[in-house]
Amino acid sequence: QKEVEQNSGPLSVPEGAIASLNCTYSDRGSQSFFWYRQYSGKSPELIMFIYSNGDKEDGRFTAQLNKASQYVSLLIRDSQPSDSATYLCAVTAGNKLTFGGGTRVLVKP
Amino acid sequence: DAGVIQSPRHEVTEMGQEVTLRCKPISGHDYLFWYRQTMMRGLELLIYFNNNVPIDDSGMPEDRFSAKMPNASFSTLKIQPSEPRDSAVYFCASSPSGGQPQHFGDGTRLSIL
């Protein structure tokens, strides 16, 4: 079993709709949770981080964390074609970051 | 502020050659991480340093791989001898402290023929 699991997609979303991405992790000691966006041929770019249970909003992005269920999600509101990318969930226990395999999102105009 | 700087951006070399990848972390960041990304295995942590000291190298695939951090502003990842299966994108990342967001360099795309 992978430590951090994501649906590989592609997740196809109409422009203007909400994209919902999910991530589960296996280590209950995980402390910090991150979402990175990676365009094809580019490096991962941090878009959100969350440390406590609940929701955290930043612009069109909302991260949700439920430690009891070992579940973290990312919502992208008003999806734009420029949001088409692979979204990587990452989880830390201590100082090490473990990445999921990523979910490919495709926003169609 | 300059981000994490990696060089070279692309490297093509023949099997058996030595390859050296370089990284300059963000100034003031105490942690430096080396990752490898492939289609098959995704993004994998190879090794990380804290204050120039290697802390965890359990992700280094074999003895052909070595990494050093002689000072706070420079790190190298060396592969000797290189093999075709080492072909991947290698990323360097840094963070201010443990558990904080990591910032990635542009990566080195390595092809071993």
Boltz contact constraints between the chains, C-beta under 6 A:
constraints:
  - contact:
      token1: [A, 31]
      token2: [B, 99]
      max_distance: 6.0
  - contact:
      token1: [A, 32]
      token2: [B, 99]
      max_distance: 6.0
  - contact:
      token1: [A, 43]
      token2: [B, 91]
      max_distance: 6.0
  - contact:
      token1: [A, 43]
      token2: [B, 104]
      max_distance: 6.0
  - contact:
      token1: [A, 43]
      token2: [B, 106]
      max_distance: 6.0
  - contact:
      token1: [A, 43]
      token2: [B, 107]
      max_distance: 6.0
  - contact:
      token1: [A, 44]
      token2: [B, 104]
      max_distance: 6.0
  - contact:
      token1: [A, 46]
      token2: [B, 101]
      max_distance: 6.0
  - contact:
      token1: [A, 49]
      token2: [B, 101]
      max_distance: 6.0
  - contact:
      token1: [A, 92]
      token2: [B, 99]
      max_distance: 6.0
  - contact:
      token1: [A, 95]
      token2: [B, 98]
      max_distance: 6.0
  - contact:
      token1: [A, 97]
      token2: [B, 102]
      max_distance: 6.0
  - contact:
      token1: [A, 99]
      token2: [B, 43]
      max_distance: 6.0
  - contact:
      token1: [A, 101]
      token2: [B, 42]
      max_distance: 6.0
